[in-house]
Amino acid sequence: MRSAYARICSAAALVVRSMPSGSAPARSRAARIRLRDLRPSHVDKLLAEVNDGKRKTATVRRIHATLRSALTTAVKQQLITFNMAKNVELPTSQRPKVIPWEPAELGAFLDHIGTHRLGALFEVIAGTGLCRGEACGLRWDDVDFARRVIVVRQQIMQVSGLKKRDMPPMACPYCEGGHIRLMFSRPKTASGEDRIIDLDELTVGALLSHKLRQEDERRKWKPA
């Protein structure tokens, strides 16, 4: 029971701390509400105070999710009979509209980035539509020059939140030191299977040039 109270108090403290500093009366009222007296209207008012236009919608939703999770624990512990944060109406957010480049804009970018060490990476993304994580997770084992295809088997994701503090470097068969705060995962597809993407001549050429550059550097550096 104490652990349930601890979670509820932590969630309530988070909501109260997140409220605007100028709303002292509301902060005081929130701190005085007893669990048995909590109603959906109280949660509505708290979230309205938090959603003051200075915070992102995602932040407001995270605060609500924390409170809802704590109250779910309270229901399981039979401290209350109903989760008062369950059916609260949340603010909605609109995804920013994506404006893709015109062919001339993409061509200008690829011309500019062509001499960059990782220029081939952008060529592959432009020629295949791979997302950033899939392109960064690409290995030579995934490229079939004979069939002129790429088989997307994995992607690299950044680890965020508390996990990354104590997370050891991700093991990698190609890099001795591994990768810090990154992890491999399978790409999300409807079928759950690997994706096969055809390559055009320009993308094949960019990959071959990059591979030759790597082999030349490997000969120069040798074991280093």
C-alpha positions in Angstrom: 0.0 0.0 0.0 2.8 2.4 0.8 4.4 1.8 -2.7 1.1 2.7 -4.3 0.9 5.9 -2.2 4.5 6.7 -3.1 3.7 6.4 -6.9 0.6 8.5 -6.5 2.4 11.2 -4.5 5.2 11.3 -7.0 2.8 11.7 -9.9 0.8 14.4 -8.1 4.1 16.2 -7.2 5.1 16.0 -10.9 1.8 17.6 -12.0 1.9 20.3 -9.3 5.5 21.2 -10.1 4.7 21.3 -13.8 2.0 24.0 -13.2 2.9 27.6 -14.0 4.7 29.3 -11.2 2.2 32.2 -11.2 -0.7 29.9 -10.4 0.0 29.5 -6.7 -3.7 29.1 -5.7 -4.1 26.2 -8.1 -0.9 24.6 -7.0 -2.1 24.9 -3.4 -5.5 23.4 -4.2 -3.8 20.5 -6.1 -1.6 19.7 -3.2 -4.6 19.6 -0.8 -6.8 17.3 -2.7 -7.2 13.9 -1.0 -7.1 10.8 -3.1 -10.7 9.8 -2.1 -11.9 13.3 -3.1 -10.3 13.3 -6.5 -12.6 13.8 -9.4 -12.2 14.0 -13.2 -12.9 17.7 -13.0 -9.8 18.2 -10.8 -7.6 16.4 -13.4 -9.2 18.6 -16.1 -8.3 21.7 -14.2 -4.8 20.6 -13.5 -4.1 19.8 -17.1 -5.7 23.1 -18.2 -3.2 24.9 -15.9 -0.3 22.9 -17.3 -1.4 23.4 -20.9 -0.7 27.2 -20.7 0.7 27.5 -24.3 4.3 27.5 -23.1 4.6 23.7 -23.0 4.5 21.3 -25.9 1.4 19.1 -26.2 3.7 16.0 -25.8 4.8 17.3 -22.4 1.1 17.7 -21.2 0.4 14.2 -22.4 3.4 12.8 -20.6 2.3 14.5 -17.3 -1.2 13.0 -17.8 0.2 9.5 -18.6 2.2 9.6 -15.3 -0.8 10.6 -13.3 -3.0 8.0 -15.0 -0.4 5.2 -14.4 -0.2 6.1 -10.7 -4.0 6.1 -10.4 -4.2 2.8 -12.2 -1.9 1.4 -9.4 -4.3 2.9 -6.8 -7.2 1.1 -8.4 -5.3 -2.2 -8.3 -4.5 -1.6 -4.7 -8.2 -0.9 -4.1 -7.4 2.5 -2.7 -10.0 4.0 -5.2 -12.6 2.4 -7.4 -12.1 4.4 -10.6 -9.2 6.0 -12.4 -10.2 9.7 -12.5 -7.6 10.4 -15.2 -8.8 7.7 -17.6 -11.4 9.5 -19.7 -9.9 13.0 -19.6 -9.9 14.9 -22.9 -6.3 15.7 -23.9 -5.0 18.4 -26.2 -4.3 17.3 -29.7 -1.3 18.2 -31.8 -0.8 18.3 -35.5 2.2 16.8 -37.2 4.2 19.4 -39.1 3.5 19.1 -42.8 6.4 17.5 -44.7 7.5 19.4 -47.8 9.7 17.1 -49.9 12.4 18.6 -52.0 11.9 19.1 -55.7 14.2 17.1 -58.0 16.3 20.2 -58.7 16.8 20.8 -54.9 17.7 17.2 -54.3 20.2 17.3 -57.2 21.8 20.5 -55.9 22.2 18.9 -52.4 23.7 15.7 -53.8 26.1 17.7 -56.0 27.2 19.6 -52.9 27.6 16.6 -50.6 29.2 14.4 -53.3 32.8 14.9 -52.0 31.9 14.4 -48.4 33.2 11.3 -46.7 29.6 10.1 -46.1 28.3 11.3 -49.4 27.3 7.8 -50.4 25.0 7.6 -47.4 22.9 10.5 -48.7 23.0 9.0 -52.2 21.6 5.7 -50.9 18.8 7.5 -48.9 17.9 9.6 -51.9 17.9 6.6 -54.2 16.1 4.1 -52.0 13.9 6.1 -49.5 15.5 4.4 -46.5 15.0 6.2 -43.2 18.0 7.5 -41.3 18.1 4.5 -38.9 17.9 2.0 -41.7 20.6 3.7 -43.7 23.0 4.0 -40.7 22.3 0.3 -39.9 23.2 -0.9 -43.4 26.1 -3.3 -43.8 27.9 -4.6 -46.8 26.3 -8.0 -46.1 23.0 -6.3 -46.8 24.1 -5.1 -50.3 23.8 -7.6 -53.2 25.6 -6.0 -56.1 24.9 -9.0 -58.4 21.2 -8.7 -58.0 21.4 -4.9 -57.5 19.3 -4.9 -54.4 19.5 -3.9 -50.7 18.0 -6.2 -48.1 17.0 -4.1 -45.1 17.5 -6.4 -42.0 18.1 -3.9 -39.2 18.1 -0.3 -38.1 20.0 1.7 -35.6 18.1 3.5 -32.9 19.2 6.1 -30.4 18.5 5.1 -26.8 16.8 7.9 -24.8 15.7 8.3 -21.2 17.0 6.7 -18.1 18.2 3.6 -19.9 21.1 5.2 -21.6 22.7 6.2 -18.3 23.8 2.7 -17.3 23.6 1.1 -20.8 27.0 -0.4 -21.9 28.1 0.2 -25.5 26.2 -1.8 -28.0 28.3 -4.7 -29.3 29.1 -4.6 -33.0 30.9 -7.3 -35.1 32.5 -4.5 -37.1 33.5 -2.0 -34.4 35.8 -3.0 -31.5 34.5 -0.3 -29.1 30.9 -0.8 -29.9 28.3 2.0 -30.2 27.5 4.3 -27.2 23.8 5.0 -26.5 22.6 3.1 -29.6 20.9 -0.2 -30.2 20.1 -2.4 -33.2 16.5 -3.4 -33.9 14.5 -4.9 -36.7 12.8 -2.5 -39.1 9.0 -2.1 -38.5 7.2 -3.7 -41.5 3.6 -4.9 -41.8 4.7 -8.4 -42.7 7.6 -8.5 -40.2 9.9 -9.6 -43.0 13.1 -8.1 -44.4 12.5 -5.5 -47.2 14.2 -5.8 -50.5 14.8 -2.6 -52.4 16.0 -2.4 -56.0 19.0 -0.1 -56.7 19.4 2.2 -59.7 22.7 2.7 -61.5 23.6 6.0 -59.6 23.1 4.3 -56.2 25.1 1.3 -57.2 27.9 3.6 -58.4 27.9 5.5 -55.2 28.1 2.3 -53.1 30.9 0.9 -55.2 32.9 4.1 -55.0 32.4 4.1 -51.2 33.5 0.5 -50.9 36.6 1.1 -53.0 37.4 4.1 -50.8 37.1 2.0 -47.7 39.3 -0.7 -49.1 42.0 1.8 -50.0 41.9 3.3 -46.5 42.1 -0.2 -45.0 45.2 -0.9 -47.0 46.8 2.3 -45.9 45.9 2.0 -42.2 46.4 -1.8 -42.0 45.8 -3.1 -38.5 45.2 0.4 -37.2 
